[in-house]
Each structure stands twice: as C-alpha cells, then as structure tokens.
Amino acid sequence: MKAAKTVEQASRKSWLASVGVCGESVEKSTDALDKFYVDSNALIQDLITRGESVEAQLKAKLNINLKGKAMFEDKIAMLKAKFGLQSDSRDIQLEKLSTKVDNLIEVVAKLAQQKAAEKSTVKPATKTTTAKAPAKSAAKTASASTAKSTAKTPATTKKAATAKAPATPRTRKTAAKKPAANKD
C-alpha cells in the first residue's frame, strides 16, 4: 500500500505541475497578447500619421501636375484657335456664326429704326433733304430685313457669304487704241 500511495502522490504532483504549467502559459500568453495589442495599436497609429503625410505630399504633387496640365491644355487650345484647328465641326461653326450674324442684324435694325426716328423728329431746312432722309432709312431697314431673312439658316448664310455684289461694268478703253494696219 505504501507503493500505491507513493504512486498516487507522484501522479498528483505531476497533475499539479501540469496545471501549473498551463497557468503559467496562460499568464505569459495573455501578457504577450496584451503587449502585442498595445504595440499593434501604436504601430497602426504610426502608419496612419505616415499615410496622412504621404497623402498630403501626393495631393500637392497632383495639384501641381493638374495645374501644369491645365495650363498646357489652355495653351494648346489657344494655338488651335489661332490656326483654326478647333475640334468643332464646320456645321457647328456655321451655326455659331449664323447666330452671331442674326444678333448683329437685329442690332443694326434697331439702330436704323432709331436713326429713322431721329430724322423724322428733326425738321429739315430744305425740301431735298426731306425726300432723301426717309428714302435712305427705308433702304437701310429694307436691306437689314432682307439680310436678316437670308441669314436664318446656315446654308443661306454660306450662300450669302459666297455671293458677291454685282459688279459695275467697266468701260474699256479700246477706242483710244487705233489699229496701225491701215496706214496709207
């Protein structure tokens, strides 16, 4: 029985030793995990501050690059405009020009009406000026309304731009040169 008691005590001691080992490993592992948690939080905070500084540097470089790129594109656009190499098609350009022409025609018509109103309110001194003033203002308004009606569509604007005013016939001076073949 003595041998059984010694075996029992030895097994109990080994059991307690293994429980002690488990307790010690739990304490060491919790200490290690706590240290890892604190260290990892500090590492993450450090990485966040580094990331913020790198992000600020990248934004500054990108803003400089974007400003430089925008200036470069503006200069290219100005050069294209100077040389007439806009990316707009001819139809779009014609439409823009026709709207500008329409606006100018309206302005000219208003100015002609104002001139006509001013001339009609002013009493002329002679009869010849009274006959000429309404004729001139009527001719101006008629030409303005004719030009306005022809400039409504891009096709008529193009035709009107290419059409030339009728040229006055030139008289040739052939009578001044006499043929020298009939000398007797």
Secondary structure, 3 states (H helix, E strand, C coil): CHHHHHHHHHHHHHHHHHHHHHHHHHHHHHHHHHHHHHHHHHHHHHHHHHHHHHHHHHHHHHHHHHHHHHHHHHHHHHHHHHHCCCCCCHHHHHHHHHHHHHHHHHHHHHHHHHHHHHHHHCCCCCHHHHHHHHHHHHHHHHHHHHHHHHCCCHHHHHHHHHCCCCCCCCCCCCCCCCCCCCCC
